[in-house]
């Protein structure tokens, strides 16, 4: 089937440039997850909450997200369209409910974009203290560290916006190189830490009263794994730019989550085995950069951290790419205010430029309004997880309802769960509900690290979701009026 024929049944014409191969599609999902970026960003945070036992949240979340990925892979074969989550939900739940999945995913991507950009603060000051532009403590949970994170993050967002505006070919080339560097970095890191391990893998079952706050802390520490292991659907959101998308997109989705999950699991285990001390506070305070520089020495450690900085750049680039395609897909359906302008694609670059500029500007705005705020890190990270998990549920839950009403049409030539579809779907919905409740729980160690005792901060993700729902409803009604008009 030609690319034109592939889109015609859905009422679309080919506007985006279909130039991505299977590796580039996988790279889009893998770099959104970006285990070097997000594990480095959250390792210390997770360890401070759960101690060595926080390791066990990773296989739990990996198992749950693999269930979601299997469901998404089936949908990616049926609907090989830009804007994955929105397109799937729209076809399963026409009307506001389906639209809401796209809206929440769009908000989640923009929040994740801001969150990914501030990861530079975890890495660059460890490479060279000159990157601490405002001076003071570089820790992201301090006012000086948070301020510097906003500055570095904003500069990075300007760069990724420019790359995305330049076109999908340039974006894919930068992303492919960055992903290759990240995969090599993960392999080197795992081997290196394994060779210099000072304790065995039994570290993950050790009880350390000094750093193990109990089951509540372990549950809270699941934030790290949840934040790392989402966004793999980006491998499908570039479907209209991927060759043979019905076959390539499902494989790319599954590979992205599986490779990321196994690689991250190995990094966590080897880091715990190689850390000089588990109880001196350095592992919780400085995280993986402390382990890297301790094991590899200052010189080699800085070189490796520079590779992590590259991973942060391509992660931010991929998150923005996913947000742009999602905004374009919704605008193409006249589902957003100002859709006519948002859906314009440059015939030269094959990129919707206005969504690129808008997502970059909003993400920078999110950072700037939190200038100097030490709660920036936990609040943005936790909220992005809650929002994206909600968007995923708005896909998996309607699909489960459709399965319960009767068997879905089979397409044996493409990816299909067959008789396993119902149990996998049930488990994916159950996992999503429980984990969203766990991460959204009003914990001060996530949402109020400054210890203000403010209920506004503790309930930040709930408040954010409510505001997003209200604003979303207004945008939906405005888009409907524009369509009628």
N, C-alpha and C positions, 0 to 999 in steps of 0.2 A: 504494500500500500504506500503511495506517495505521501510526502509530508502534507500536501494540500488536502488529499483525501482523508488523512488521519484527523485533521481538525474540522473538516466540513460537517461531519455528523453532529458536532457540538455547536455549530453555528458560528465558527470563527474562521478567520483567514490567517495564513502564516505571515506575521509581521516581524517577529523576533528572528534573529539569524540562527539557523540550526547548524551549529558548528562543533558542538561538544561531543567528544567520544565518551566511552564508558568510564575511563579513568577520571576524566574531568567531572562527570556526574557524581562519581563516588567522592572525589575530592571536595565538591561543594558541601556534601553532607558531613564528611570527616572533618573538614576545617571549621565548620560551624560547631561541632562538638569539641574539637581541638583539645585533646587530653593534656598536651603540654601547657597550653594557656590556662585551662580551667583547673587542672590539678595543682599547678603551681600557685594559682590564685587562691585556692581554697584549702590546700592541705593543712596549713597551720590552723585555720579556722575550724576544720573538721576535727583535728587532733585535740584542740583545746576543749571541744565540746564532748568528745567521746573517748579520748585516749586511744590506745591501740585497737580497742574493740570497734572503732569507727570503720575499720577495714571491712567488717561484715555487712555494712550497709551497701557496699559496692555490688557484690554479687546479687543481693536482693533487688536493687534498682536495675541492674543489668538484666536480670530475668524478667522483671516487669516490663521494661522497655523493649525487650525482644518480642514480647507478646504484642505490644502496640505496633512494633515495626512489621511484624507478620501481617497484621490487619492492614497497615498502610501499604505494604507491598502489593497486596491483592487489589487495593483501590488504585494504586499507581498504574497497574496494568489496564484497569478498566477506564480510567480517566487520565490519560497522559497529557495533562494540561498545566500551564503556569499557575502558580498560586495553590498548589496541592491541597492543603487543609481546607481552604475556602471552597475549592471546586468539589472536593469530596463531600463536604457537609451540605453544600448547596444542592447537590444531586440527591442526597439522602433526606434532607429536610428543607424543602423549598420554603421561601418566605424568611421572616426575621430570624428564626432559629438557625437556619443554615448560614445566613449572612453574619450572625453573631459570632460563629466560629471563626470566620475570616477576620472579623474586626478584632476579636480578642487575640488571635494569633498575630495580627499586625501590631497591636499594642505591645504584646509580649516580645516580638522581635525588636521593636524600637527600644524597649527597656533593656533587653539583652544586649543590644548594640552599645548602649551606654555602659552597661556592666562589663562587657568584653573590653572596651577601650580603656577602662581604668586599670585593667590587669597589667598594663605597662609599668605601673607604679610598683608592683610586686617584683619586677625583674630589673628594670633599667638602673635604679639607684644602687642595686647590688653589683651591676656591671661597672659603673663609674659614678662616684658620688656627685659629679657635676650635673647629673640628670635630676638631682634634687634641687630644682630651680629656686624654690622658696626657702631653702635651708631647713634646719630643724630635724625632728624625728621623721624618717621616711615611712614608718609603719602606717598602713592605710587606715588604721583605726584611731589615728591621732589627727588633730586639726591641721598640722603642717603637712602630714602625709596625704590627707584627703584633699587639701588644696592643690598640692602638686599633682595628684592623680587626675584632677579635673583639667589642669593645664596640659599634661601629656596626652590625656584621652582626647581632648578637643583637637589638638594638633593631628593626632592619628586619624580622627574622623574627617578632617579636611583632606587628608591624603586618600583615604579609602573612597570618599565621595568623588574625588577627581578621577580615580581609576575606574570606578563604576560608570561615570559619565563618559569616559573615553571609549567604552564598548566592551562587549562580552569576550572578544578575542583577547584583549589585553588583560581583562579580569581573570580569565581562565588561565592565561600563561603565568601570571603572577601567582595565582592560587595553586596551580600544579607544582610549580617550583617550590613554593612554601610547604606544601603537603609532603613532597618528597623529602625536603629537609627535616620536616617534623618526624616522619616515619624513621628516618635514619637516626635522628636524635633520640627517639624513644628506644630504639634497639641498642644504641650505645649506652644510654642511661641504664637500662635494665642489666646489661652485661657488666658494665662498670660497677654498679652498686652491688650486684651479686658477687663479684670477685672480691670486694672489700667488705663483705658482710661481717659483722662482729657478733651476730646472734642468728639463730635458726628461725625457720618459718613459724615455730611455735609461739613467736612473739605476739601473734594475733589472738592468742587465747590466754595470754598472761593477764593477771589482775594486778594493776598498779594503783593502789589507793591514792597516791599523790596526784594522778592525772586521770582517774576514771570516775566520773561523777555519777555513774549508774545508768539504768535503762533510759531515763529521761534524756540524759546527755547524748546517748548513742542514737536515740530517735531523732534528736535535733541535728546530730551530725550527718544524717542522711541528706541534708541540704547540699552537701558537696557533690555526692553522687548524682542527685536529682538535677542539679544545675549543669553538671558536666554532660550527662547522657540525655540530652534532648537537642532538637534541631536537626536530627538525621533526616527528617522529611525534606530538608532543603535539596537533597539529592533528587527528589521528585519535583520540586517546585521549578526546576530549570528544565522540565520535560520538553517544552516547546523549543528548546535550544539544543536538545540531545538527539543524536541519531538513533533510530530504531528504539524510540523511547518506551514503547510498551514492554519490551524485553529488558532494556538497559536500566530503566528507572527502578523497578522492583529489586533487581540485584544490587543496585547502588545503595538503596535504602538499607537493605539487610547487611551489606558489607560495611557500611559506615558505622552502624551501631555495634556490630560484632567486633570489628577490628579495634574500634575505640574502646569497647568494653574490656576485651582481653588485654590490650596494651595498657590501659589504665590500671587494671588489676595487678599486672606485673610491676608497674611503677610503684604503686602503693606498698606492695609486699616488700620489694627490694629496698625501698626507702626506709621502712621500719626496721629491716634487718641491718642496714648499714649506718643508721643514725648513731653518732658517737654516744649520745645519752637520750634516754626516754623521759627523764624526770627533772632535768635542769632548767626547763622552761624554754629552751631555745627552739625546740621542735614546734611548740605551739606558737611562739612569738615570731619566729622567722621562717618557719615552714621549710619547703624543699630547697630554697636557695642556701639555707644553712647546711643542709645535708650535702648538697653539691660541692660547695666550697670546702667543706670539711674533708670530704672523701677525695676529691680530685685536685685539691689545692687551689690556691687563689687564681693562678694563671689559667689553667685548664677549665676551672670552674666558671670563670668569667666568659670564656669562649663558648662554653655550653649554654650559659645564660643568654648569650647573644642569639643563639639558635632558638631559645625559647621566645625571645623578643620577636623573631621572625614569625613564629607560630602565632603570637598575639596579633600581629599585623594581618595575617591571612585569615585568622578567625574573625576579626572585626570586619574584614572585607566580605567574607562569606555570609555573616549575619546580615550585613546591609544588602547584599545581593538577594538574599531570601526575602527581606522586607520589601525591596523594590519590586520583585516579581509578584508578590502578593498584592501590593497596592495597585500595580498595573492590571492584574487579573480582575480585581474588584472594580476598578475604574472602567475597564473595557465593558463590563456588564452594566455600566451606569449605576453602580451601587455605592458610590461615594460622592459627596458634594464636589463640584468642579471636575467631574469625570472626563469631560471633553478634553481638558488640558492635561490631566494626569495620565490619560491613556495614549497620548501621542508618543510615537516611537520614531526616533531619528532614522531615516532611511540609510544614512551613512554608517552609523555606529550600531544600529539595531538595538538601541537601549532607550527605555523611557527615562529621559533626563530629569524631568521635574520630580518624580518620586525619589530619585537619588538625592537631589538637593534637599527635598523636604525631610526625608528620613535622617539625613546627616544633621540638618539644622535642629530638628526636634531632639535628637539624641544629645547634641551639644547643650541644648537648653536644659535638659534633665540634669546634666552635670553641673552647669553653671548655677542653677538654683540651689544646689547642694554644696556650694563652695565652702570649704572648711568644716563641713559637717562630718564628724567621725562615725555617724550612724549610716552614712551613705552606702557603705559596702554591704552590710547585712540586709538593709531594707530593700535596696534595689535587687540584690540577688534573690532573696526569698520571694519577693513580689513577682519577679519574672518567671520563677518556677510555677507559682500558683496560677498565673494567667495562662501560660502555655499548656499546663496540664488541663486547665479548664477547656481550652480550645481543642485539645486532643479528645477530651471526653465528649465534646459536641460532635465528634466524628464517630468514635467507637460506640457510643450509646445508641444513636439512631441506627447505625448498621446492625447492632444487636437486635433492636426492635424489628428491623426488616427481616432478619434471619428467623426470628421467632414466628413471624407471620407466614413464612414459607421459604423453601429453598431458593437461593439466589441463582440467576442464570449462570451456567458454567461456560467458561472459555478455556478449554483444555490446552489451547495453543499458547496461552499466557500463564503467568503465575496464578495459582489458585490453591487455597487451603483445603478444598474439598470437604470431606466429612469432619475434618478437624476445625472447620471454620467456627462452629458454634462454641465449643469449649474454649478455644483460644480467645474468641471475642468476649465471652463471659469473664474470663480471667483478666483480660486487658482492662475491661471496665472496672472490675473490682479493685485491681491494683491502682488504677488512676484515682478513684475516689478516696481510697485509704491514704495514699501518699499526698494528695492535695490537702487533705485534712491535717495530716502530720506537719507538713511544711507551713501551712497557714496558721497553725496554732500560735497564739500570742505569747511567744517566749521572749523575755528580755535579752537573753544571750544572742538572739538573732536580730530583733527589731528595736532594741533599746540598749545597745552596748554602752552608751554613755551613762546609763543608770538614772535617767530622769524620772522614771516612774510614770511617765505620761501614757495614758490609755490610747491617745491618738497615735503614738508611735507603735505601741504593742499591736494595735489593730490596723496597722498601715496597709497590709495586703488586702484586708477585707474592704477598707475604705477605698482603696485604689480600684478594686473590682467594681464596687458600687458606682463610683464616679465614671468608670469606663462604660458601664452598662447604660447610665443616664446619657452620657455624651453619645454613645453608640446609637441609642434610640433616636436622639435628635438628628444625628447624621443620616440614619436610615430614612427618617421622614423627609429630611431635606432632599435626599437623593431621589426619593419617590416623587416628590413635587417637581423636581427638575425634569424627571423622565416624562411626567404627565404634561408638563409645560412645553 
